[in-house]
Amino acid sequence: MHKLLRVVGFLEGISFLLLLFVAMPMKYVFENASLIPPMGMAHGVLFLLFLVVLFVSCHVNKWPLSVFVMGLLAAILPFGPFVFDAKLKQREPVQA
């Protein structure tokens, strides 16, 4: 579940950056909104998936509520998922 959370977080972070720094400038600078619907939908689905996987991961791993709140805040900030991923690496179980 830990790796799934990290993968979904990475994809959610990329989708958010593409929406903010590719689709939105195309809409407002170049007056071409064609990327907004697919990027917005992809980001929305990945955001919700991230929250579900985060909730399940917190429950399964018995992480404190603060980890869920940190993940939620990270998901709404640009580059936040990547900072949260670095924190998750610290919680990753050591494999022998």
C-alpha positions in Angstrom: 0.0 0.0 0.0 3.0 2.3 0.7 4.3 2.1 -2.8 0.8 2.6 -4.3 0.5 5.8 -2.3 3.8 7.1 -3.5 2.9 6.3 -7.2 -0.5 7.8 -7.0 0.9 10.9 -5.2 3.5 11.3 -8.0 0.9 11.0 -10.7 -1.4 13.5 -8.9 1.5 15.9 -8.5 2.4 15.7 -12.2 -1.2 16.2 -13.2 -1.5 19.3 -11.0 1.6 20.8 -12.4 0.5 20.1 -16.0 -2.9 21.7 -15.3 -1.3 24.8 -13.7 1.7 25.3 -15.9 0.6 24.0 -19.3 -3.2 23.9 -19.6 -4.0 27.2 -17.7 -1.3 29.3 -19.6 -2.6 27.9 -22.9 -6.1 29.0 -21.9 -5.2 32.5 -20.7 -2.2 33.4 -22.8 -2.9 31.6 -26.1 -6.8 31.6 -25.7 -6.8 27.8 -26.3 -8.8 26.0 -23.6 -8.6 22.6 -25.3 -6.4 21.0 -22.6 -8.5 22.2 -19.7 -11.2 19.5 -19.8 -8.9 16.4 -20.1 -6.3 17.8 -17.7 -8.9 18.9 -15.3 -10.6 15.5 -15.3 -7.4 13.6 -15.0 -6.3 15.8 -12.1 -9.6 15.5 -10.4 -9.7 11.7 -10.6 -6.1 11.4 -9.5 -6.7 13.8 -6.6 -9.7 11.7 -5.3 -7.7 8.5 -5.8 -4.8 9.9 -3.9 -7.1 10.8 -1.0 -8.7 7.4 -0.9 -5.3 5.6 -1.1 -3.9 8.0 1.6 -6.9 7.3 3.9 -6.5 3.5 3.5 -2.7 3.7 3.9 -3.1 5.7 7.1 -5.6 3.2 8.4 -3.6 0.1 7.5 -0.2 1.5 8.7 -1.8 3.0 11.8 -0.3 6.4 11.0 -1.5 9.4 13.1 -4.1 11.8 11.7 -1.3 14.4 11.2 0.0 12.3 8.3 -3.4 12.3 6.6 -3.7 16.1 7.1 -0.1 16.6 5.8 -1.0 14.5 2.7 -4.2 16.5 2.1 -2.4 19.8 2.4 0.3 18.5 0.1 -2.2 17.6 -2.5 -3.6 21.1 -2.8 -0.2 22.8 -3.1 2.0 22.9 -6.2 5.0 20.6 -5.7 3.4 19.5 -2.4 3.0 15.9 -3.3 6.8 15.7 -4.0 7.6 17.1 -0.6 5.1 14.7 1.0 6.7 11.8 -0.9 10.1 12.7 0.7 8.4 12.4 4.1 6.9 9.1 3.1 10.3 7.7 2.2 11.3 8.2 5.8 8.3 6.1 6.9 9.1 3.3 4.4 9.9 0.0 6.0 13.5 -1.1 5.7 13.8 -4.2 3.6 16.5 -6.8 4.4 
